[in-house]
C-alpha cells in the first residue's frame, strides 16, 4: 500500500517507490564493491580507463584546486585528478607555473561505505594518506554537505543515473561550484548507430549480466546496470537538464558511438 501513497521512480525497468530506490541502489553497490573495478575493465574491455582519462583532460586540473568527485568511491577519478595535478606541480617546480600544490584538496563523496572502503584501501596502496590532499566522505549527491561556492570542479562518473532525482543532484552540483567552476559527467548513454546499436544491445543484455554472475557472483546487479542505462535520458535531454540547473556552455562528447558521453557545463 505504501506504493500508492508515494511517487514512483525507475529501478532498471521496474517502478518502485522513490524512498526505496536509494536502498535498492545501495544494495547493488554493496554487493559489487569488491569486484567493481575488475568488472569495469571486463565490461568495457579496459576502455573505461581511456574514458576517465578524457574526462580529466576536459577538467584540466590545476595545483591548489578544490575538487569534488561524486559517486567516486573506489577513487578511480580522484587518483587521476591528483596524478594530473602532481604532473603540473612538477613543471611548476621547474619555474613554469606558480607552485600551490599544498592548497590542493580532492574530496571523494559516495553514499556507499563499501565503495569508499575500497577506495581508501587503494589510496593507501598508492601511498596517499587521508587528509593529505584527499578526503573520503560518505554523502548523498542530492544533499551535499559542502558549502555554497566552495569547489573549483565537480565530476561524477557512472553515478548520476543511479540517483533518485537527477535534477536535485545537478542543482547541488551547481550550488557547491564557485563561479567559473566546471561540471563534468561521464555516463553510459545511448547508441544511435543502427547496426552497432543492435550489437551493443545483445552484448548489454546477454553478455554483461552473465559476466556479472561469473565474476562477481551477482547477475541481478548487472541486469539493473544495463536496464538503468536504457532508462537514463538521452544525450540531448540530459544536456537540457544541465542547462535547466543553471549551467552555461553546456556541451557533450560521444565516445564509442554514444556508448558513453561526457557532458560538461560552466557555472558563470
N, C-alpha and C positions, 0 to 999 in steps of 0.2 A: 504493500500500500504506500510505502514511502515514495516510490517511484512516481505516484500520481500527484504528489504534493511538492515535487521539486523539478527543476529544469533538467532536461536530459542532454547528454553530450555523447560524442562518439568515443568508443574504446575499440580501435580497429573498426570492424564492421558492425559491432554491437552498439546499441544505445543503452547507456547506463545513467543513473542519477549523477549530477555534477559532483556532489560531495563524495562519491565513491571513486571517481576517476583517479585522483591523485594516489589513493591507496592501491588501486589496481596497477598503476604505472610503477609505484614504489615496489610492489611485489615482483614485477618484471625485472627491474634493475637490481634488486637484492639477489634474485636468482642468477642473473648472468654476470654479476660484477667481476667475479674471479676470472672469467673467460672472455670478458668484453673486448679487450684489445686484440686477442687472438682471433676472435670471430670477425672483428672488423678487417683484419688482414685477409682472412679467408674469403669473406663475402665480397670484398672489393678487389681481390687479387692484389692487395697491397696498395691500391690506388688511393685509399683514404689518406695515406701519408702525403702524397703529392697534392691532394685537395687541401689539406691543412696547411701545407707549405704555401699554397696560393693564397689562402686566407690571410696568413701572416704577412705575405708580401703586400697585400692590399691594405693591411692595418698600418704597416710601416712603423713599427715600434721604435721608441727613442729613449735614451737614458733619462731617468728622472720621471718617467710617466707613471701615472696611477691607472692601472688597467683591471677590468673586471671580466673574468671568463665565467659565464653562467652555464650550468649543466656540464661542467668540465671536470667532474670528479676524479677521473683517472689521470689528469694532468697533461694529457697529450698536447693540448693547445697552449697551456701555460708554459710548459717547458720550451716550446718553440718560441714563444714571446721572449722568454728570458735569454735563450740562446742568441736570438737576433739582437737583443739589447747588449748582451755581452760582446758581440761582434762589433757593434757600433762603438761601444765603450773602448774596445781595444784600439780602434782607429783614433778615438778621442785622445787616448794617452800618447799617441804619436803626434799630437798637436793639430789635428784637423777639425776637432769638434770640442765644445766645452764639455768637461767631464763631470757628470752629475749622477753617476750610477747609484751612489749611496741613497739617493732620493727615490729610486725605483721601488714600486710596490705592486705586486701582482696578486690579486685576490681570486681564488677559485671558489666559486659558490655552487653547491649542489644540494638538492633536497634529500639525497640518499646517502646515509652514513657509510654504507658498504662500499659505494663507489669512491667516497672520499678516503676511506681507509686504504683502498688500492692505490690511489694517487699519492698518499703520504708515504706508503711503502716504496713506491717507485722514486719519489723525491729523495728519500733517504739513500736509496741505492745509487742515485746520481750525485750525491754529496750536497744536496740542497737542505739546509736546515730551516725549520719553521721559524717565522719572524725574521728571516734573513732574505728579504725581497719577496717571499712567498707566504701567503696566508691561506689556510683552508677553512671554509665557513659553511656550515650547514644552513641552508636557507631556501626560500621559495622564490622562483623567478617572478611570481605575481605580486610579491610583497617583500621587496628587498630591504635589508636593514641598513643600507648605506645612505649617506646624506645627499640632499639635492646638489647637483652640480659638482660632484666630487671626483668624477672619473674622466680621464682623457680618452679612454677607449672601452668598448664593450663588445665581446664576442660571445656567440652561442653556436656550438657545432653539434648537429644531430640531436638537438634538445627541444627546440621550440614546438615541434609538432606533438610533444608529449604533455604540454601544459594544458590545463583545462580551458583557460581563457587566453588565447593568443594576444588579443588586444590589450589585456592587462599587463602581460609580460612586455609588450612593446612600449606601453605607457611608462612602465617602471624603468626600462632601458633609457628612454628619453629623459626621465626625471633625474637619474643619477649622473648623466653625462654633463660635462662642462660645455659651455658654448664653444663650438668648433670641434667637439668630440665626435668620434666616429663609431657608428653602429655597423657591425658585420655579422651576418648569419650564414653559416654553411649548413645546408639541409638537403636531404634526399628529396627529389622533386619529380617533375612529370616529363616523361619522354614523349616527343611528338613526331619522331621519325617513324613512319608506319611499320616497315619491316623490323627495324630494331626494337620497336615497342613490343611487338609480338614475342620476339625472342626474350626480351627483358622480362615480360610478364611470366613466361614459362619458367625462367630462372628464378624469379622472385617467389612465385607461389609453389613451385615444386622442389627446387634445389635448396633455397635458404632455410625453410623450416626443417628439412631433412638434415641439413648440415648442423643446425642448432641442436637437433636431437642427438646427433652423433658426437659432436664436440662438447657441447655444454649440457647435454642431458635434458634439454628443455625445448621441445618443439613448439609449444604453445606461445612462449615469449617471442619467438622469431616469426610465428604466424601473425602475432599482433604487430610486429615491426612492419611487415610488408603491407598489412592492411592499413596501418596508420599513415603510411606514405601515400596511399591512394586516396585517403580522406583529407589529406593536407591541401590547402589552397594551391592552385597553380601559380606559376611564376608571376604573371601579371596581377592576379588577385592579391597575392602576398605583398607585392610591391605597393599596391594601392593601400593596403592595411598599414604599411610602414609610413607612407605619406600621411595617412589619417591620424597617426600617432604624433605627428608634428615634424617629422624629419624632412629635410630638403635634399636635393640632388640624389634622389633615390634611383638606384640602378641595380641590374643584376647581370651575372655572367653564368651561362650554362656551361657545364663541364660534362664530357662524355654524352653529348646529345640530350642533356637535361636529366640524366640520372641524378646528378646533384646540381644545385645552383648556389651561388654566393650572392646574397643581397646586401647592399650597403646603403647607408644614409648618413647625413651630417646633421648635427644639432646646431643651428645658426642663431 
